Amino acid sequence: MKPNYKSRIHRFLLKTVRGGSGGVKPTQSDVAIREWHFSRIGNIGDVVSPDVIEHASRQRTIFSTDSNQARLFAIGSIAGSANSRTILWGTGLMDPDQQVSQILASNVYALRGKLTHQRFKSAGVDVPDIPLGDPGFLVPDFLPRISSEQKFRMGLIPHYVDRQHPLFQRLLREEGVVDVNVHDSPTEFFRTLQSCDAIVSSSLHGLIFAEAFGIPNLWIKLSDRVVRSGFKFRDWFSLANQPQNQPYEPAIDIDANELVARATLHDVQIDRAAMISNFPNSRIGELSHDLGKRSYQTLSSCRKMPLPIFVISYNRGKFLRAAIDSYRKMKRSVEVIVHDNGSDDPETLHVLDDLESEGCIIYKRGKIFNQDELNNVDETIKDYFSSWAQPTRYVVTDCDIDLSAANADALDVYDELLDRYTSVQCVGPMIRIRDVPHDYPLFQEVMNRHIEQFWHRKPEWVETSHGRVASIDVLIDTTFALHRAGEPFSRMKTARRVYYPFEAAHLDWYLKADDYSSSAYFETSSAAISHWNNMAADKLATDGPTEFGHFIYVDTDANGVLVERTQFVDQGAPTP
């Protein structure tokens, strides 16, 4: 894809971050409703929560993580995260033992089901007579019904933690069975959903959306990771005249016909008009976020935006240009945002000017003096997303991490693994060491540090839509990594690093002698900030021994199959 250059220039000389945005759909006011939904995983039920809010209120929305302000909670089992300032409309609980006594009864305008309502009452939250129902049931009211030429007898909607279950994988191979993926965009998800004669789901919102569109559905249990006590499912079915009070636990060899035969409509009783009329319109004033003058990104535009890559820069002009060029060659469209920490090297300033003329967004910040100040890039990230109705995943990277040798679909692989490994905070590449020149002055330090932290371990292999992929669990600081939507940046997050052919190169390790002795290089060399740009430690590192004799890496064999290999540190050749 061609790089996405935009003519938006941001120069912020202060570290104070302004809130605000500007506007589009569905109204043209200068405010938006602050809402929060679970954003850690791109899960369809959570993703469409702001769409339903916009439909009910005819107001724009803005995603807010500020729990000190009034925010609206709608779709999701997130009532346990509410406080005395939270306004609830259709929200439910994950488990009955979650604390809700902090919630004000006057802030509750609708709840998902009878069980959540009873839990509020028993906790002393004396909620009034309010509508009950999941707001996701309203999706057909604003999303046109699609008549698809291609029809499937069964759509499978596994919860995102169940996607690797062997039953799901086997059933997908049967004729007429389709994967209705909760990670798909709303447009794609609902198009596929409506092409199905029946839905079989371990995802709650798979069942809710199927019922809303009049598609027979069956709740199945594939693992204890989703069902737990089953409270949220029974809460939903508490509104049904024909509830399914227990999940069906299919045998591993069951066929699609038997599952389809068990699917049914449950005659769920939700008063759509009452849900809309009881939307907290009277509270919009306290929920309002001032959009200011900046260009507001609608839900639709947010979902089409290129992947934001925040590059931390300081006096590394040559590397900065090379690294950014490598990102722009990826299959996925990207937008580069440079967070510059007070560069004053002429070459770097020239590169920044060139990047700015191309439409790259440049944030001019002050110099930093310790590692903790690297977290200041989060101010830039917050400012960048402050006008977005819905945040997306984003990358943070140092300016000397190069993806030229990685497969063009590397960003998509990181994205899929971030869905797969739900407990980690980010995913990024392994930093290749097998071709670091032996005459690099910090060769021993590179080998000792990186083999100890990463390369002595055996990788974990998983099957993905991009083939078999190897990775390990680690911590990632400011090295290239894809981070979760709506979560702040900080150093040393839990992560997965991905092996060849999705590795990166650390450009510092391939410096020529002239570059290594340049004044700009000395200028960036601070032991308090960087492991590698630390000239004061060079002599000690150079004189130190290599502590590891070999390391494990991934490469292809003679048949092009990815395999583990071993390479000896003091020998250039790998060992099969």
Residue, then its C-alpha position, 0 to 999 in steps of 0.5 A: m500500500k502507498p504510505n498515507y501522507k496527511s497535511r496535518i501538522h502538530r507542533f506542541l512546544l509545551k508538555t501540557v496536553r489539550g483535550g478537544s476535537g471537532g465534529v461530524k455525525p450524527t449532530q453538528s454541536d461542539v460537544a460529544i458524550r463521554e462514554w467508556h467501553f471495554s477496549r482491550i480486545g477488539n470484541i464486537g459487542d464492546v466495539v459497537s457500544p458507542d454506535v448504539i449510544e449515538h443512535a439513541s442520543r443523536q449525539r456524537t461520542i468520545f471515548s474517555t478513560d477519565s473516571n473522575q468525570a461523568r461517563l456513560f456505560a452502555i453495552g458490556s458486563i462492565a457495571g463492576s467498573a462503575n463509580s458514583r459518577t458513572i451513568l448506566w444505560g443497559t449495562g450488566l455485571m460479569d458476576p453476582d459478587q461484583q461490588v455495585s454499592q458505589i453506584l448511585a441509583s439515580n444514575v441507572y437508566a437501564l440494566r441488561g437483565k433481571l439478575t443484574h437488577q436484583r443484584f443492585k437491589s440486594a446491594g442497596v442500590d434502590v434503582p427505580d422502575i427502569p427498562l431492562g435489556d442489552p442495548g446491542f438489541l437495538v442494532p437492527d434499528f439503525l443498521p440496515r438488514i442485508s440480503s446476502e446472495q451467499k447463505f450459510r446454514m450455520g454461523l459459528i461465533p466463538h468467544y475470542v478466548d475460544r477461537q483456537h478450540p479444536l471443535f471450532q476449528r473442525l466445524l469450520r471445515e464442514e460445508g455451509v459453516v462460516d466463521v462470524n469473527v468477533h474481531d471483524s469490523p462491525t460492517e463485516f461482522f453483521r454482514t456475515l451474521q445476516s447471511c446465516d440461517a442459525i448461529v451457534s455461539s459461546s459469545l454472549h453478544g453473538l447470541i444477542f445480535a442473532e436474537a435481535f436479527g431474528i436468527p435462531n441461536l444456540w449458546i454453547k460452552l467450549s471452555d470455563r474461561v467464558v462461562r464462569s458462573g454463567f451469570k451474564f448469560r442467564d442475565w440475558f436470558s432472564l428476559a426471554n419467554q423461552p430461555q436457555n438457562q444452561p449452555y449446551e456442551p457439544a461432544i468433540d465429534i458433533d456435526a453442524n446439523e445437530l447444532v443447527a437443530r438445537a438453535t431456536l429463537h428465545d422470544v426475548q422481551i425487550d421494549r425497544a421504544a422504552m430503552i430509547s425513551n429512557f436514554p439519559n438525555s437529561r444528563i448530557g450536559e454533565l456527560s459532555h466533552d468540549l470538542g474545541k476546534r480540532s477535527y473530530q474523527t467519527l466512529s466510521s473514520c476511526r475504523k478506517m484510519p491507518l495504524p498510528i506509529f509513534v516514533i521517539s526521536y532525538n538526534r538520530g536523523k539517518f536512522l529516523r528516516a530509514a526506520i520510517d521508510s521501512y514502516r511505510k513499506m508494510k502491507r498495512s497502511v500507517e501514519v507516522i507521528v514523530h515525538d521528538n525530544g528536542s533534537d538539535d543535530p542539523e541532520t536530524l532537523h533536516v530530516l524532520d523538516d522533510l518528514e513534515s513537508e510530506g505530511c508526517i505529524i511532528y510533536k516538538r518536545g523538550k529534551i529528556f534526562n532519564q529513562d522514566e521521561l521516555n514515558n512522556v510519549d504518552e502525552t503525545i499519544k493522548d493528544y493524538f487520540s483526543s479527538w477520536a470517537q474510538p481509539t485504535r491500537y497503536v505502535v510506539t518505537d525508538c527511531d532506530i528499529d528497522l522492519s526492512a527485513a520483516n515480511a510485509d504482513a508483520l503488522d497484521v501478525y502482531d495484531e492477530l497475536l495481540d488478539r490471541y494472547t489476551s493477557v499481554q499488553c503489546v506485541g512486537p518483533m524480536i531484535r535480530i542478533r545473528d548478523v551483528p558485526h563482530d567488530y561492533p564495539l558493544f558486540q559482547e554487551v549485545m550478545n550477553r544482554h539479549i541472549e540472557q533476556f530472549w535468545h536462550r529460550k525456546p520459542e512457543w509456536v502457534e498456528t495463525s491465519h499467516g501460518r505457523v508463528a514463533s514468539i516468546d513472552v517478555l517485557i518490552d520498553t520503547t522497542f517497536a511494539l503494537h499496543r492495545a487500544g485505549e490503554p496508556f503507554s508505559r515502559m516495560k509492558t508485558a508482551r510477546r516478541v515474534y521471531y523470523p520472518f517478523e523480526a526487526a533490526h536495531l540499526d545502532w548495531y550496524l554502525k560504521a566507525d565514522d558514524y559511531s564517533s560522530s558528535a551527534y552520536f556522543e550527544t545521544s549517549s546517556a547511560a540514564i536513557s539508553h543501553w546502547n548509546n552510552m559511550a561511557a560504558d563502551k570500554l567496560a562492555t568491550d573488555g567484558p567476556t561473552e557469557f553465552g556460547h550459543f543462542i536459539y533462533v528461527d529460520t527456514d529449512a531447505n523446504g522453506v519451513l520455519v524451524e528452530r536453529t542454534q548458532f554459536v556466538d563466536q562462529g558465524a555459521p548456524t548449526p542445523 
